[in-house]
Amino acid sequence: MPGGGRWPDPAASGWVTGMGAAKVVVCSVCALVVGAAAGAGSMVLARRNNEPVAAVNTPVATAKVTRTDLVSRTDEDGTLGFKNVYTISGPATGVITWLPDEGDVIKRGKPVYQVNGVLVPLFYGTTPFWRTLKYGVDDGADVEILERNLEALGYGDDLTVDEEFDSETTAAVEEWQEDLGVSETGVFKPSSVVLKPGGIRVSEVEADLGDTARGPLLQANDGVRQVTVAMPVADQDLAKIGGKVRVKLPGGVTTTGKITSIGTTATAGSDSSGNKAQTGQAAETATVPVYITLDKPRVAGKLDGAPVTVGFTSATRKGVLTVPVSALLANSDGTYAVAAVDGGRHWTIPVKLGVFADSQVEVSGSGLAPGMKVEVPKA
């Protein structure tokens, strides 16, 4: 190539005609490509059709034209947290004599806190204990919850799990009370346990030893990772239950997740300063909550809460030809081309653009083929 430059002779390539000084301009995709995905973060080379191309000493490299499925995404801000969070409060009276540590995982039968030297264990259930349970009490769902927990912990060989508090239930309660180190009355009081749907993880300890056991003692969660996105109502069609999303975590870690539920109540959004939208703007900025579970929760590490970016699929193109966005050559008339390379031979191919995604762009044009090499700026 004359002058050791990048580009072939324009008359031989048919790229441009006319005489004058050559110019190669670097510009942003977002400024040149209408409809390009926001945040593509790549650059394209622009040229003038009415000028010849002289030698350009910009170092270049090559990339292959590939045939693949291209997925375009719309990014939304989200928050990494847990599916269920709990505030655990103590009984009305007593003194706190033991508390767990932040990060402790507590399962059924294990202590959540201690009051006046008596441990208060965790039981599983969704129906609250609302009354004292003892022999002869009216049948109820709370009796069944008590019996189910006692059976799971190995108490009551003859215990039948139902809604009746009978003599076998009394015996099971007495066995449990003996191991707990309290009076074996066979009478169960709601304050003797903490009831949650499953195991919990302590996220914050709010009380101190010696404090009165009244009010909030602990903050806890169910340990199930969940991402919550306040989705603009205008974009809610991108969220489908069961749909796959991409989640970018703090530190540059990227993982995948699945949409598990979508709220049905919209709330007013915020303005650019984070303040609640003013009257007349509320409808335009309204959002609905979208809840996402991570496919690999462990990648989130020990974070209890963190900002994340969630990519929702906005378009999918199957089996299309793609090149890096940086391979595009932008013409002054708004059209595009790529510079093909085959050994020492260089020529340009006009292309039409499709979907942009992850620094790749869908292209089509006569002469394009998978495996063909095109020029890109050297990093």
Secondary structure, 3 states (H helix, E strand, C coil): CHHHCCCCCHHHHCCCCCCCCCCCEEEEHHHHCCCCCCCCCCEEEEECCCCCCCCCCCCEEEEECEEEEEEEEEEEEEEEEECCEEEEECCCCCEEEECCCCCCEECCCCEEEEECCEEEEEEECCCCCCCCECCCCCCCHHHHHHHHHHHHCCCCCCCCCCCCCCHHHHHHHHHHHHHHCCCCCCCECHHHCEEECCCEEEEEECCCCCCECCCEEEEEECCCEEEEEEEEHHHHHHCCCCCEEEEECHHHCEEEEEEEEECCCCECCECCCCCECCCCCHHHHCEEEEEEEECCHHHHCCCCCEEEEEEEEEEEEEEEEEEEHHHCEEECCCCEEEEEEECCEEEEEEEEEEEEECCEEEEECCCCCCCCEEEEECC
